[in-house]
Amino acid sequence: MTTKDMEPASAPPQCKTNPSRRILVVEDDVVTLRINTKVLIKSGYEVDGAEDGAVAWDALQLKGYDLLVTDNEMPNVSGVDLLKKLYAARMALPVIMVSGKMPTAELNRQPWLQIEAALLKPYMASELVDTVRNVLLANDGVREGIAPQPN
């Protein structure tokens, strides 16, 4: 399922602070996927959704994204497995992992599987929006060779 199935007839205009930012949200809980997608769309982002890592991997190969927000514990392909696929394909994409239980031990054993931020479930919508904004700003600074300004 993609957010196109969940989007209103006319998507809100892009905010000037979030121009053309495309985010892929991966979450196997349909309600959480719908809520996260709507929150990010209302914040001015272009958002696609995927119900598991396998669907997300297909989407990542078809479209360019500025950010991946993924759950870890999912059927077919987990969030960590999705990170491994990104690494193997040499896709440079910032990642926010959201999960009820972070795979800290596995990520520590494989430090090349970098994530920019983590959100423990349950979290508030404002925490998601703030984390997305901060990761995108930090990534812009890296791409442009400048440090992001503190809030």
C-alpha positions as CSV (number, residue, x, y, z in Angstrom):
1,M,0.0,0.0,0.0
2,T,1.3,3.4,-0.8
3,T,0.2,6.8,0.5
4,K,-1.4,7.5,-2.9
5,D,-4.2,5.2,-1.6
6,M,-4.4,7.4,1.5
7,E,-3.8,10.9,0.3
8,P,-6.5,13.5,0.0
9,A,-7.7,14.4,-3.5
10,S,-5.4,17.4,-3.6
11,A,-2.2,17.2,-1.6
12,P,-1.2,20.3,0.4
13,P,1.2,22.7,-1.2
14,Q,4.9,22.1,-0.3
15,C,6.2,24.3,2.6
16,K,9.1,26.5,1.7
17,T,11.1,24.9,4.5
18,N,10.5,21.4,2.9
19,P,10.7,21.9,-0.8
20,S,10.5,18.7,-2.8
21,R,11.5,16.5,0.1
22,R,10.5,12.9,-0.6
23,I,10.3,10.5,2.3
24,L,9.6,6.8,2.3
25,V,7.9,5.6,5.5
26,V,8.0,1.8,6.1
27,E,5.7,0.4,8.8
28,D,3.8,-2.9,9.0
29,D,1.1,-1.5,11.3
30,V,-1.3,0.1,8.8
31,V,-2.7,2.5,11.3
32,T,0.7,3.8,12.3
33,L,1.7,4.0,8.7
34,R,-1.4,6.1,7.9
35,I,-0.8,8.4,10.8
36,N,2.9,8.9,10.1
37,T,2.2,9.5,6.5
38,K,-0.5,12.1,7.2
39,V,1.6,13.9,9.8
40,L,4.5,14.2,7.4
41,I,2.3,15.3,4.4
42,K,0.7,18.0,6.6
43,S,4.3,19.1,7.4
44,G,4.9,19.7,3.7
45,Y,6.8,16.6,2.7
46,E,6.1,14.3,-0.3
47,V,5.6,10.9,1.3
48,D,5.2,7.3,0.1
49,G,4.4,4.4,2.4
50,A,5.3,0.8,2.4
51,E,3.9,-2.0,4.6
52,D,7.1,-4.0,4.8
53,G,10.7,-3.9,3.9
54,A,10.2,-5.9,0.6
55,V,7.8,-3.3,-0.7
56,A,10.1,-0.5,0.5
57,W,13.0,-2.0,-1.3
58,D,11.0,-2.0,-4.6
59,A,10.1,1.6,-4.0
60,L,13.7,2.6,-3.2
61,Q,14.8,1.2,-6.6
62,L,12.1,3.0,-8.5
63,K,12.1,6.5,-6.9
64,G,14.7,8.8,-5.4
65,Y,14.1,9.6,-1.7
66,D,15.7,12.2,0.6
67,L,15.0,10.1,3.7
68,L,13.9,6.6,4.9
69,V,11.8,6.3,8.0
70,T,11.6,2.6,8.8
71,D,10.3,0.2,11.5
72,N,12.6,-2.7,12.3
73,E,10.4,-5.6,13.2
74,M,8.5,-6.3,10.0
75,P,7.6,-9.4,7.9
76,N,9.6,-10.3,4.8
77,V,12.4,-7.8,5.2
78,S,13.3,-6.1,8.5
79,G,14.5,-2.6,9.0
80,V,18.1,-3.9,9.6
81,D,17.8,-6.1,6.5
82,L,16.7,-3.0,4.5
83,L,19.8,-1.1,5.8
84,K,22.0,-4.0,4.6
85,K,20.4,-3.8,1.2
86,L,20.9,-0.1,1.0
87,Y,24.6,-0.6,2.0
88,A,25.1,-3.4,-0.5
89,A,23.5,-1.2,-3.3
90,R,25.7,1.8,-2.2
91,M,22.6,4.0,-1.8
92,A,23.5,7.0,0.4
93,L,20.2,7.7,2.2
94,P,19.7,9.0,5.7
95,V,17.7,6.6,7.9
96,I,15.5,7.1,10.9
97,M,14.6,3.9,12.6
98,V,11.4,3.7,14.6
99,S,10.7,0.6,16.7
100,G,9.4,-0.6,20.0
101,K,12.8,-2.3,20.5
102,M,15.9,-1.0,18.8
103,P,18.3,-3.6,17.3
104,T,21.2,-1.8,19.2
105,A,23.4,-5.0,19.5
106,E,23.1,-5.8,15.8
107,L,23.8,-2.2,14.7
108,N,26.8,-2.1,17.1
109,R,28.2,-5.3,15.6
110,Q,27.9,-3.9,12.1
111,P,28.8,-0.2,12.5
112,W,28.6,0.4,8.7
113,L,24.8,0.1,9.1
114,Q,24.4,3.7,10.1
115,I,21.2,5.3,11.2
116,E,20.9,9.0,11.7
117,A,18.3,8.9,14.4
118,A,16.1,6.5,16.3
119,L,12.6,6.9,17.8
120,L,11.3,4.4,20.3
121,K,7.6,3.6,20.1
122,P,5.3,5.1,21.2
123,Y,6.4,8.6,20.2
124,M,4.5,11.8,19.6
125,A,3.8,13.1,16.1
126,S,5.8,16.3,17.0
127,E,8.8,14.1,17.8
128,L,8.6,12.4,14.4
129,V,8.3,15.8,12.6
130,D,11.2,17.3,14.6
131,T,13.4,14.3,14.0
132,V,12.7,14.3,10.3
133,R,13.4,18.0,10.0
134,N,16.7,17.7,12.0
135,V,18.0,14.7,10.0
136,L,17.2,16.4,6.7
137,L,18.9,19.6,7.9
138,A,22.0,17.7,9.0
139,N,22.1,15.8,5.8
140,D,21.9,19.1,3.8
141,G,24.9,20.4,5.8
142,V,26.9,17.3,5.0
143,R,26.1,17.5,1.3
144,E,26.9,21.2,1.2
145,G,30.0,20.8,3.4
146,I,28.6,23.0,6.2
147,A,27.5,22.3,9.7
148,P,23.8,22.6,10.4
149,Q,22.8,25.6,12.6
150,P,21.5,24.7,16.1
151,N,17.8,25.3,16.7
